Amino acid sequence: MRELWEGVRRRAHGPGEVTADLIRLVGAICIPIAAIGWGPLGGVSLAFATGGMVIPRALRVRPALDIAFGIVTLIAVWSSVTDLYVTVKWWDLPVHAVLNGLVAAIGYLMLVHFRIVADAATLPRPRLSTAVVTTALGFTFGVFWEMFEWFGKNFIDDAIYVGYTDSIGDLLWGGIGSLVAGLAMPWLAARPGERATDPAAEPGAGAGSRSGRDLNRG
């Protein structure tokens, strides 16, 4: 945990990390805006999202992944707060696919960091193993999200849209996004500034994954 805290409080290096921190700052500014304009639930949603956006910084993932996670998270939450999912029916699916994939990728790197799952580079089929675990994480996140939506509709705000077809579609597209993230893990897990195919590439600092070349085996 100390290493994660050091990752959070360290100074940003390079334009990528600075950009990621600016996106987190935007998230923090959005909290009172959402609370005032869309009610307490909107503020809570932005606060929860902004808190989650700190995790990639703690894990010291590559800036591109950090930036993508922050932008997509804000888009997803604001889409919910402004009811964009209701007014634009198809918008829900691509957001679920991309967000689920990014969350699954961050979740995978976190589990490897804490040695809860094996480092894929030590397994016979590293790329297949990474894809399976990341996809499973994405489906798990999707299930909990649908449960949260059900809870929100029944106990917080009945305007939240929940339905069987909607839930199955969300889970399907979220799973597809997570599978893509798992297959892309050699690039996502590479250390900032190094190519995923570099034989000397180490895991993203703090993330605990091996080089993209190792993950490409199998």
Secondary structure, DSSP 8 states (H G I E B T S, - for coil): -HHHHHHHHS---HHHHHHHHHHHHHHHHHHHHHHHHH-HHHHHHHHHHHHHTTHHHHHT--HHHHHHHHHHHHHHHHHHHTTHHHHSGGGHHHHHHHHHHHHHHHHHHHHHHTTSS--GGGSSSHHHHHHHHHHHHHHHHHHHHHHHHHHHHHHT-TTS---HHHHHHHHHHHHHHHHHHHHTHHHHTB-TTS-TT-TT--B-TTT----HHHHH--
